[in-house]
Amino acid sequence: MLRPGVQWLRGLPLRGLGLPGSPRRPLFVGGHEGKDNPPLPAETRWKDRAETVIIGGGCVGVSLAYHLAKAGMKDVVLLEKSELTAGSTWHAAGLTTYFHPGINLKKIHYDSIKLYEKLEEETGQVVGFHQPGSIRIATTPVRVDEFKYQMTRTGWHATEQYIIEPEKIQEMFPLLNMNKILAGLYNPGDGHIDPYSLTMALAAGARKYGALLKYPAPVTSLKPRSDGTWDVETPQGSVRANRIVNAAGFWAREVGKMVGLEHPLIPVQHQYVVTSTIPEVKALKKELPVLRDLEGSYYLRQERDGLLFGPYESQEKMKVQDSWVTSGVPSGFGKELFESDLDRIMEHVEAAMEMVPVLKKADIINIVNGPITYSPDILPMVGPHQGLRNYWVAIGFGYGIIHAGGVGKYLSDWILHGEPPFDLIELDPNRYGKWTTTQYTEAKARESYGFNNIVGYPKEERFAGRPTQRVSGLYKTLESKCSMGFHAGWEQPHWFYKLGQDTGYRPSFRRTNWFEPVGSEYKQVMQRVGVIDLSPFGKFNIKGQDSTRLLDHLFANVIPKVGFTNISHMLTPKGRVYAELTVSHQSPGEFLLITGSGSELHDLRWIEEEAVKGGYNVEIKNVTDELGVLGVAGPHARKVLQKLTSEDLSDDVFKFLQTKSLKVSNIPVTAIRISYTGELGWELYHRREDSVALYNAIMDAGQEEGIDNFGTYAMNALRLEKAFRAWGSEMNCDTNPLEAGLEYFVKLNKPADFIGKQALKQIKAEGLKRRLVCLTLATDDVDPEGNESIWHKGKVVGNTTSGSYSYSIQKSLAFAYVPVELSKVGQQVEVELLGKHYPAIIIQEPLVLTEPTRNRLQKKGGKTIITRGNNESTAL
């Protein structure tokens, strides 16, 4: 807290600051609040019925109202408790950027900027949009690697992005101290916008297209009705809505509590500093690009003839407004701020002064310290919520200004068309669950804020708040033996240590300390037998008189016979792959469905919604936390398990994709003969409390066969060699099953009119534009991860989806989407990795034949080829 009378702090003038006191309002830094865009007059109308009620009048909520109304939805109502922009919008720094380290979030940023560019012309409202570009600064070699990594992930998107040399950086930003600068990542078209004016323009547009924006109209009660509609109560009256969207910013927790939900959100204090006129800035002939000094962890931009800069302090120093979590947001808080605290950000202020020396003699005219809302992983929560019909959210925006336009369009398209326009599972509100406690949320929010500008490595792990209560029964048994990864609250082994090996977490853009151990685990499964903890799988029981009919409607594959399992896909109405699950028909009309850990509630919501919509008489139960899963795989898997059960496990009796209830070491299990490794194996589903006993029994029984553990990194290398697709990589809501090579699992001739069937028939009739292919490439010390650019004849023609090192042929292996005309076996392309283009060749898949295929070929007589590709093979 600043003391009265303080004028200087470590050499930085602080003239013009107010004295400490209660929350306050800053000078308006963007577009002179009320000057260009005076507040819109309050609506006098009221509606008793609405198609959509949006709760919250910040830039995100108003953007959704604008997009829904513009797209033609009638009866869009937005309710704001005080006034538009109250909360976090009005005091935001207003940065806009095309850049995002993710993949499809780049599309959100792109859509936002393209909207903001034309909004003033469309609505007649000034928005104060500046687009001088932005430069991210690299002052270490690893940052340069990160820029190269991000370049290949951007090459196949519409976004312009370039790595620029120090000379170009100095030309664009002449006020920089260039001593440490190695490179810059430059995005033309980036900049900043006045958040208040932006929101007023969106509001004007929403009203123009027929939306009702009502304020002050605080929501006091939300009551769900049996038909899926909602009664929304306010002091001015009630509205019956077909759906509600919680876009309430840092009040979103309170709104969630009205419907029995604890949204994992926490308000944090974020400060930025505004200077008075700086002569060197005033003398410039054009506006400076926005600067992001990643090692200094701050952003800096021109504000009129001065500068504005905002740091992200470390998790130890940053401040969480935890009293709002325990006691709620103060009822009168709307357009207020917290007392500034320069001590908390002083190291970043000093870093900024070193990088931009003119700051040393600049006067500060304002320090803004306002609340912004963080989710545990810093990403917002966008979409429908599992467990409540027609309850949607658009909450947790740490960067609401750049997200507002794109998210408004994204949600509007989803609401109007019944499916997301593209895949954004990383924003799915259902990625969190009951395991997401307040303690976890605070720990992760602190970490996420403090890590705002750290190097973003592939296979990154963050350790705050771990482990959660959602650990496998084997966690304590395995935690000291392996490097754990975080999967939807679970801890799952990524790779295992051996005596004398480097056991630390060593993230890198190149091969690192897990490379050799994973190779050993690969050989363990291929040559002997391995055990893997698969407990994080999502698991659902579905039964009832309409269960078979429901699944036939949901899945593109046929329903397996009783006692068997198959791989099935849920498609969207437009024929995209919404989910991949294994479906086991355990007894007549009773099914066990298995999905990936990150898809648990994402898939469950879709299933539940379709069951209600179609009036199916079924019982759906989520048993994810009740069941543990062990995978046993490798040529000796049968021999080891046979020692522990009286059930005949021979190939003729327990066939591939068969499922049986049996006892292993007297422990009841549901055994499915399937393995994502593609080797002989079983998945053993059991009570979570039996995991340790079952694991110990299997490990003891396998000593003679040399049994050992393996983790998910080895499993990924094994599945890629077998050409097994992964949901979220090779297939998702951006892809259809035909281009993904899933024809075998799609039965267009089955009688049931499954979701997406008609769209898929049309896609097939029109022909594919791209195909998924498998390719190999010889690199040095780097392997593809997925989302890298594919080049051909000097142009980007596609992208990888996932990749790994192939321990069988000692080369890199990747899946990639390429145009149909470039998809033939033998076609040569290039894969961009860390700034280099590596020659790659499309191969016949799979690189390694699966165990069932090898077994079948063996029975026909003759030698079986295990490995193929690039004229290399291994005979069985």
Secondary structure, 3 states (H helix, E strand, C coil): CCCCCCCEECCEECCCCCCCCCCCCCCCCCCCCCCCCCCCCCCCCCCCEEEEEEECCCHHHHHHHHHHHHCCCCCEEEECCCCCCCCCCCCCCCEECCCCCCCCHHHHHHHHHHHHHHHHHHHCCCCCCECCCEEEEECCHHHHHHHHHHHHHHCCCCCCCEEECHHHHHHHCCCCCCCCCCEEEEECCCEECCHHHHHHHHHHHHHHCCCEEECCCCCCEEEECCCCCEEEEECCEEEEEEEEEECCHHHHHHHHHHCCCCCCCEEEEEEEEEECCCHHHHCCCCCCCEEEECCCCEEEEEECCEEEEEECCCCCCCCECHHHHHHCCCCCCCCCCCCCCHHHHHHHHHHHHHHCHHHHHCCEEEEEEEEEEECCCCCCEEEECCCCCCEEEEECCCCHHHHHHHHHHHHHHHHHHCCCCCCCHHHCHHHCCCCCCHHHHHHHHHHHHHCCCCCCCCCCCCCCCCCCCCCCCCHHHHCCCEEEEEECCEEEEEEECCCCCCCCCCCCCCCCCCHHHHHHHHHHHHHCCEEEECCCCEEEEEECCCHHHHHHHHECCCCCCCCEEEEEEEECCCCCEEEEEEEEEEECCEEEEEECHHHHHHHHHHHHHHHHHCCCCCEEEECCCCEEEEEEECCCHHHHHHCCCCCCCCCCCCCCCEEEEEEECCEEEEEECCCCCCCCEEEEEEEHHHHHHHHHHHHHHCCCCCCEECCHHHHHHHHHHCCCCCECCCECCCCCCCCCCCHHHCCCCCCCCCCCHHHHHHHHHHCCCEEEEEEEECCCCCCCCCCCEEEECCEEEEEEEEEEEECCCCEEEEEEEEEHHHCCCCCEEEEEECCEEEEEEEECCCCECCHHHHHHHHHCCCCCEEECCCCCCEEC
